[in-house]
């Protein structure tokens, strides 16, 4: 694989990578910055072997990783069509966290900001859950580490609570705003590990993410300082 010309049709762009359709039910995820895709690919293979729902991986080199094309909508996009399922999706996200945190981290996986020996995604929120005919599938493992499951839950919590919605299409924005608090309540009720004791450290971790916007940083700082436990709104 080469990081030169686009290898296929661009079908998606995230905050740090572009996704290309390269045919044969495969996509190429190309990071815009230096990335250890081999580490990410090896972890995804480890998770698939443990029965966790991740896309199949076929190759990885440099900034490129080739994997199965996942057909479906992400959980956030589905809210615009079926907002009455917010509670169900909150519980679904909790179940994915619970399942993931039963898996031991493989040797050599980098440590998270809170020590532990389980695989933690550190970005497992609705936009990284694809709803497919085979069930939910978790994508984007670039931040994954070995750590404390409660810290993983806490990061998901602060992302959901503090993320701005102004860049979303108006119909989706109108749906998500009033449902966020309900979603978080269902998520907390169903998740096994209590994030509250590590919310402040999760907020400090999230502040250092280069993709976080200034308005989101303000909300995160309130949680990091203990001034706001929820931060949603």
N, C-alpha and C positions, 0 to 999 in steps of 0.2 A: 504494500500500500504506500501511496505517496501523499504528502500533505500539500501537493501542488494544485493542479486544476480540480474543480469539482468532479467527483467520481460518478455523479448521477443527478437525478432530479431532487432539488431541495424540497423537503416536505415538512420541515419544522426547524425552529430556532429557539433555543433556550437562553438563559442568562450567560452561559459559558460555552455552549457547543451548538453545532448545526447538525441536522439529521438529513441524510441523503438516502433515497431509494436506489439501491444498486441491483434490483431484480432478484428473482428466485426467492421471494419472500424474506429478503434480507435488507438490512439498513446499515449504513456506516455513520457512526456518531463521531464527529470530528471536533475536538476541542480547539478553541481559539487561543489557548495558552499552553505552555508545556504541561503535560499530564502523564502520570504513570498508568497508562491503560492496561498494561500487563497485570499490575496488582489488582485493578478493578475487575478485569476478566477472570483472574484466578479466584477472587472472592465470589463472583457470581456463579462460577462452576461449583465451588464449595457449597453454596447455598442451594443450588439446584439438586445436588446430591443429597442434601439434608431434607429435601422435599418442600423447600420454600419457593413460592411462585415468582420467578425471575425469567427474563427472556433468555433463550439459549444463546451462547456465545460461540462464535466460529473462529475468530482471529483477533489479535490485538498487537499493535506496534506503534510506537511513538505516540502521536496525538489521536490515533485512529483506533476504533474498536468496531468490529463487524459482529452484528447480532441479529437474532430473529426480529422480523418486523411484527410489532404488536398491533393488532387491529382492535380498535375500540376508542372510547372517549375517556379522558381523565376524569377523576371524581368531581373536580371543581366544575368542569364544563357540563357535567350531567345535572348539576343543580339547576341550571337554567331551564332544563326540560322537565325535571321531576323534583321540585323543591320540597315536596312532602316526604322525600326519602332522607332528609338531612339527619334525622335521628339514627336511621339504619346505617347510614354511611359513617357517622361518628363511631358507632359500635364496630363497624367493619374495620375502620382504621385501628381501633383498639385491638381487635383480634389479630391484625397483621403485626402489630408491635408485640403482642403476647407470644405469637408463634416465633417471630424472629429472635426474641430474647431467650429462647430455649436453646439456641444454637451456639456452641462454643466457637470462639474466635480461632481461626487457623493460626499456626505459628507465623510470626513475622508481621502480622497485621498491626499497623501503627496504633499507638494508644490514644484514647479519647481524652477529653479534658477532665473527665471523672473516671478514675481507675476502675477496671473490671475486666472480666474474661469472656464476655459474651459479644456477639456481633451487634454493633449498633450502627444504624444507617445515618443518623444525624441530619437527615433532610426528609424524613418520612412523614409527609403531609399530603393533603388531597391531590395536589398537582402532580405528585409522583406516584399516584396509584391509577393504573389503567384498568378500566372496567371492560372485560372481554367476555366472549362466549364461554371461555374456560374458567371464568372467575376473575377476581382482582389480581393484578400483576404489578409488582413494585419495580420501578425503573430508577435510573440515575444513582449509581452507587459510588460516585466519585469522592464523597465525604466520609465513607464508612470507616469504622475503626473498631478496636477492641475496647470495651468500656462497660460502664454501669448502665443497665437498662433504664433506670429511673431518669438518667441524664438524657437518654434518647427520647423518652416520653416528654421530658421538659422542653427539649428543643422543638419538638413538634408543636407543643402547646404555645410557646412564645411566637413561633412562626405564624400559626393560625391566628393568634390573638392580635399580633402587631402588624401583619402585612396590610399594605394599602390596597384598595380596590379601584382606585381612580383610573388605572390603565386598562381595566377590563371593559368589555362592551357594556353599554348602558343597561340592557336587560339583565345581564348576568350580575352586574354590580348591584342592581336593585334587589335581586333575589338574595345574594350572599349576605349583605349587611345585616338584615334582621335575623338571619338564621345562624350567624356565627356563634353567638352565645349558647344557643340550644345545642349546636353541634359539639361545642367544647364540653358542655355538661354531660352529654351522652358518651363522649370519648373518655372523660375522667371516670365516669361511673363504671365503664367496662374494662378499662385498662388495669392490668395487674399491679404495675409498679407505680408508686405514688411520686409524682413529679414535684410536688410543692416544696419539699426541703431543698431541692437543687434548682429551683426556678431562677434564682439570682445568678448562679454561675452559668446556667444555660443562656440567659439573656446576655451576659458578658461575652460568652462564646459567639453568639449570633451577631453581636455588634461588630466583631472583627471580620465578618464575611464581606468581601468586596462588593457583593451584589446588593447589599442592604441599602435602602434609600435613606436620606437624611431624616425624613419625617418618621420613618420606621425606627431609626436610631433613638429618637426622642422617647418613643413609647418603651423601647427596650431598656433605656437608661432608668426609667421610672421603676421597672420591675427589678433591674439590677440593684437599685438603691433601696429596694423594699417598700417603695411608696405606692406601688400598684401591683396587686397579685394577679389580676386578670388581664388588664390592658386591652381588652377587646372593645371595639367601638369605632 
